[in-house]
């Protein structure tokens, strides 16, 4: 059994998600991306700040709801409808 660490920095996860969003926008809507989101050096705080700013600049946000029951599902749907 391998004990290899398979974690990724948060900045890399966000950058990968942004690239996937840009690719989808290009395929569905024909919106061309200027460039692929890159890894910006060794400073994780700086990389995280840059990918967050890029997401805000491109009007990309994430939303998650917690829970797995009928009450939490009803709340989430009601929130989105509101």
C-alpha positions in Angstrom: 0.0 0.0 0.0 1.4 3.4 -1.0 1.6 6.2 1.5 2.5 8.8 -1.2 1.1 12.2 -0.5 -1.4 13.0 -3.2 -2.4 16.5 -2.0 -2.2 19.6 -4.1 -1.8 23.2 -3.2 -5.1 25.2 -3.2 -3.7 27.5 -5.8 -3.2 24.6 -8.2 -6.7 23.3 -7.7 -8.2 26.7 -8.4 -5.9 27.2 -11.5 -7.0 23.8 -12.8 -10.6 24.6 -12.2 -10.3 27.9 -14.0 -8.6 26.2 -17.0 -11.5 23.7 -17.2 -14.1 26.6 -17.0 -12.3 28.5 -19.8 -12.1 25.4 -21.9 -15.9 24.8 -21.4 -16.7 28.4 -22.2 -14.6 28.2 -25.4 -16.4 25.0 -26.5 -19.9 26.0 -25.6 -19.9 29.8 -26.2 -16.9 30.3 -28.5 -15.3 32.6 -25.9 -11.5 32.5 -26.4 -9.3 32.6 -23.4 -6.3 34.9 -23.5 -3.9 32.4 -21.9 -3.9 29.4 -19.7 -3.7 30.0 -15.9 -0.2 29.5 -14.8 1.7 28.5 -11.7 3.3 31.7 -10.4 6.6 30.8 -8.6 7.2 29.1 -5.3 5.2 31.4 -2.9 1.9 29.7 -2.3 0.3 32.8 -0.8 1.2 34.8 -3.9 0.0 32.1 -6.3 -3.3 31.8 -4.4 -3.8 35.6 -4.5 -3.2 35.7 -8.2 -5.5 32.9 -9.1 -8.3 34.3 -6.9 -7.9 37.7 -8.5 -8.0 36.1 -12.0 -11.2 34.3 -11.0 -12.8 37.5 -9.8 -11.6 39.3 -13.0 -13.4 36.7 -15.1 -16.5 36.7 -12.9 -16.1 33.1 -11.7 -17.3 32.2 -8.3 -17.9 29.0 -6.5 -20.9 28.1 -4.3 -21.4 25.0 -2.2 -24.1 23.8 0.1 -23.6 21.5 3.1 -25.8 18.7 4.2 -27.3 15.7 2.6 -30.9 15.5 3.8 -34.2 16.9 2.7 -34.0 20.0 4.9 -30.6 21.0 3.6 -31.6 20.3 0.0 -34.8 22.3 0.4 -32.9 25.2 1.9 -30.3 25.1 -1.0 -33.1 25.1 -3.6 -34.9 27.9 -1.8 -31.8 29.9 -1.5 -31.0 29.6 -5.2 -34.6 30.4 -6.2 -34.6 33.5 -4.0 
